[in-house]
Amino acid sequence: MFCLGLKVTAAELMPFCQHTQATMNTFQEYQIPAVNSHSIAVIGSGFSGTMVAVQLLRHAEIALTVYLIEANSRQFARGVAYSTDSDCHLLNVPAANMSAFPDDPGHFLRWARTREKNLLNAPWVTDFTGNTFLPRRAYGEYLFEVLDKAERAAAAGVHLDKKIDQVIGLSIDDQGITVTLLGGERLQVQKAVLAIGNFPPCDPVIDNPSFYQSPRYYSNPWKPGVLQALLKTKSCLLIGSGLTMIDWAVTLNHAGYRGTIHTVSRRGLLPQAHSPHAPAAFNIDPQAAPPSVRTWLHNIRDYIGVTGCDWRTVMDALRAHTPQLWANLPLSERRRFLRHVRIYWDSHRHRLAPAVAERLAELLASAQLFRHTARILDYKQTGQGVDVLVRRRGQSQVETLSVEAVVNCSGPESDYRKLGSPLVNDLLEQGLINPDPLTLGLEVKADGALVNSSGGVSTGLFTLGPPQKGSLWETIAVPEIREQAESLAKTLLSSLGRQLPQ
Ligand SMILES: Cc1cc2nc3c(=O)[nH]c(=O)nc-3n(C[C@H](O)[C@H](O)[C@H](O)COP(=O)(O)OP(=O)(O)OC[C@H]3O[C@@H](n4cnc5c(N)ncnc54)[C@H](O)[C@@H]3O)c2cc1C
């Protein structure tokens, strides 16, 4: 049998034909459809992209090539969060809730137990239960293996094509989607998934940003070499007071740093710590939820006041309902939430592993880490380093922090117009994507389909994870993304070949 220039035997075709009884019945006359091998480009190979690829490989019953394209080789199958080399960087979710698969909650813990001996050598890993907070580096290894196994177990005709390259552009026409890589390659696919995740923080806005060009300034805390450079200094400033700042403060101390660490943030709030607690019977009917942030906060406070339960139980119980509660809020209320509540929400929702919280308390008590609730006004470079001019909250005088290096740990930038990514700029220019009105991510439909600048819903371009923050709010961590990855893979597979992308 000759199809599109390929000689194919009936036996070879068999696996691709099993999905419809009709094709089975008419096997002798089987014609390979116009597109005989489907292809999907997954752009970005952090947790989101890796797990979409894994789920496509697992569920595909048609001939399929999955291109998994990652710009940064260190981050392949790991992404920003799990490509760290440091065992001091712990997961902020307990092992029992970090399975890559929604239908197999114990998967990660079982994998980790096979590495128990190695993992117990990591700092602060003292036991091995579902409540243990394991190193993020180990989670990266786990993801790498998950992908490798899915590739090897894929059905005949289902292939993974791994590419280390940056996607710089994408165009759509009647033939499908053309994905352009920095290295010059062009891939022709039917569907593309933007799994581009977390972008580095933007520089804090000041009148004279020239210091941001200085070698003493590290705009991206996750760039290789930052730790080694900081260890050579006697003092440094970490901008921000969230999980990334704490990662760095704790890692520096563990690596033998004896210098002074300053941290500056506008509100000075630190993340709360995890602690074991019983699940709450906090009943929520998201459909009946009041469309008001203020009423919600009152309800939560009342519940905690009446029951005396740990606030963590309520935060955890809310989690599964947050997207629906968020969707019920009018835009003005979502804005109100971001203005007044976000900072408190983040510090209670994104919590620290208990061992890290203990180290942080020691650092603050030992006067190695100084926390300043202040705003950065300017930087003046000196022979030895840089004087950072700050104004404390509620005060008028300007103070100077003299340090040898500054690291921006202020959290990922989500305003797509500011990212400077060639791919994002290309998509914005063509109107193929549209930032959501709160600039938390992109406008997206419930199934992950991207909405273009005219309000049209794409049949070819999809996303998951952090870019959906504007529409879901709760969408940046493994427990949510693993569900999205599976359902997006199924959506893509079921729609392949039926529609041309727009
Ligand atoms: C430091 C840190 C620690 C975290 N810890 C936890 C945790 O313990 N538990 C938890 O549940 N969640 C954690 N998170 C949340 C995290 O967002 C998710 O768990 C998840 O890793 C997000 O994955 P992602 O693939 O969407 O994004 P990312 O990890 O950001 O991956 C996106 C990838 O896309 C690539 N990319 C971008 N643009 C292009 C392009 N044009 N071409 C090719 N490649 C491109 C990037 O290089 C990157 O590797 C953490 C996040 C961070 C930043």
PDBQT file of the ligand as one rigid body, heavy atoms in Angstrom, charges set to zero:
ROOT
HETATM    1  C1  LIG A 601      11.442  28.797  42.433  1.00  0.00    +0.000 C 
HETATM    2  C2  LIG A 601      10.114  28.143  42.341  1.00  0.00    +0.000 A 
HETATM    3  C3  LIG A 601       9.788  27.102  43.197  1.00  0.00    +0.000 A 
HETATM    4  C4  LIG A 601       8.541  26.475  43.105  1.00  0.00    +0.000 A 
HETATM    5  N1  LIG A 601       8.258  25.443  43.946  1.00  0.00    +0.000 NA
HETATM    6  C5  LIG A 601       7.080  24.783  43.808  1.00  0.00    +0.000 A 
HETATM    7  C6  LIG A 601       6.765  23.645  44.621  1.00  0.00    +0.000 A 
HETATM    8  O1  LIG A 601       7.538  23.265  45.498  1.00  0.00    +0.000 OA
HETATM    9  N2  LIG A 601       5.585  23.003  44.412  1.00  0.00    +0.000 N 
HETATM   10  C7  LIG A 601       4.690  23.447  43.472  1.00  0.00    +0.000 A 
HETATM   11  O2  LIG A 601       3.633  22.833  43.313  1.00  0.00    +0.000 OA
HETATM   12  N3  LIG A 601       4.955  24.525  42.703  1.00  0.00    +0.000 NA
HETATM   13  C8  LIG A 601       6.117  25.187  42.845  1.00  0.00    +0.000 A 
HETATM   14  N4  LIG A 601       6.391  26.269  42.051  1.00  0.00    +0.000 N 
HETATM   15  C9  LIG A 601       5.367  26.715  41.091  1.00  0.00    +0.000 C 
HETATM   16  C10 LIG A 601       5.720  26.377  39.637  1.00  0.00    +0.000 C 
HETATM   17  O3  LIG A 601       5.198  27.473  38.903  1.00  0.00    +0.000 OA
HETATM   18  C11 LIG A 601       5.061  25.142  39.099  1.00  0.00    +0.000 C 
HETATM   19  O4  LIG A 601       5.247  24.071  39.977  1.00  0.00    +0.000 OA
HETATM   20  C12 LIG A 601       5.592  24.685  37.740  1.00  0.00    +0.000 C 
HETATM   21  O5  LIG A 601       6.932  24.335  37.882  1.00  0.00    +0.000 OA
HETATM   22  C13 LIG A 601       5.391  25.680  36.627  1.00  0.00    +0.000 C 
HETATM   23  O6  LIG A 601       5.893  25.077  35.469  1.00  0.00    +0.000 OA
HETATM   24  P1  LIG A 601       5.807  25.738  34.025  1.00  0.00    +0.000 P 
HETATM   25  O7  LIG A 601       6.271  24.710  33.087  1.00  0.00    +0.000 OA
HETATM   26  O8  LIG A 601       4.457  26.299  33.807  1.00  0.00    +0.000 OA
HETATM   27  O9  LIG A 601       6.782  26.980  34.075  1.00  0.00    +0.000 OA
HETATM   28  P2  LIG A 601       8.369  27.082  34.038  1.00  0.00    +0.000 P 
HETATM   29  O10 LIG A 601       8.977  26.209  35.046  1.00  0.00    +0.000 OA
HETATM   30  O11 LIG A 601       8.658  28.539  34.108  1.00  0.00    +0.000 OA
HETATM   31  O12 LIG A 601       8.793  26.528  32.603  1.00  0.00    +0.000 OA
HETATM   32  C14 LIG A 601       8.589  27.233  31.413  1.00  0.00    +0.000 C 
HETATM   33  C15 LIG A 601       9.712  26.847  30.459  1.00  0.00    +0.000 C 
HETATM   34  O13 LIG A 601       9.427  27.409  29.193  1.00  0.00    +0.000 OA
HETATM   35  C16 LIG A 601      10.658  27.769  28.599  1.00  0.00    +0.000 C 
HETATM   36  N5  LIG A 601      10.377  28.762  27.555  1.00  0.00    +0.000 N 
HETATM   37  C17 LIG A 601       9.812  29.983  27.712  1.00  0.00    +0.000 A 
HETATM   38  N6  LIG A 601       9.720  30.596  26.531  1.00  0.00    +0.000 NA
HETATM   39  C18 LIG A 601      10.233  29.760  25.600  1.00  0.00    +0.000 A 
HETATM   40  C19 LIG A 601      10.418  29.849  24.194  1.00  0.00    +0.000 A 
HETATM   41  N7  LIG A 601      10.063  30.931  23.497  1.00  0.00    +0.000 N 
HETATM   42  N8  LIG A 601      10.989  28.788  23.550  1.00  0.00    +0.000 NA
HETATM   43  C20 LIG A 601      11.352  27.665  24.237  1.00  0.00    +0.000 A 
HETATM   44  N9  LIG A 601      11.209  27.559  25.582  1.00  0.00    +0.000 NA
HETATM   45  C21 LIG A 601      10.652  28.586  26.253  1.00  0.00    +0.000 A 
HETATM   46  C22 LIG A 601      11.481  28.319  29.745  1.00  0.00    +0.000 C 
HETATM   47  O14 LIG A 601      12.866  28.262  29.462  1.00  0.00    +0.000 OA
HETATM   48  C23 LIG A 601      11.063  27.390  30.896  1.00  0.00    +0.000 C 
HETATM   49  O15 LIG A 601      11.972  26.326  31.087  1.00  0.00    +0.000 OA
HETATM   50  C24 LIG A 601       7.609  26.922  42.144  1.00  0.00    +0.000 A 
HETATM   51  C25 LIG A 601       7.945  27.983  41.290  1.00  0.00    +0.000 A 
HETATM   52  C26 LIG A 601       9.174  28.587  41.377  1.00  0.00    +0.000 A 
HETATM   53  C27 LIG A 601       9.507  29.708  40.437  1.00  0.00    +0.000 C 
ENDROOT
TORSDOF 0
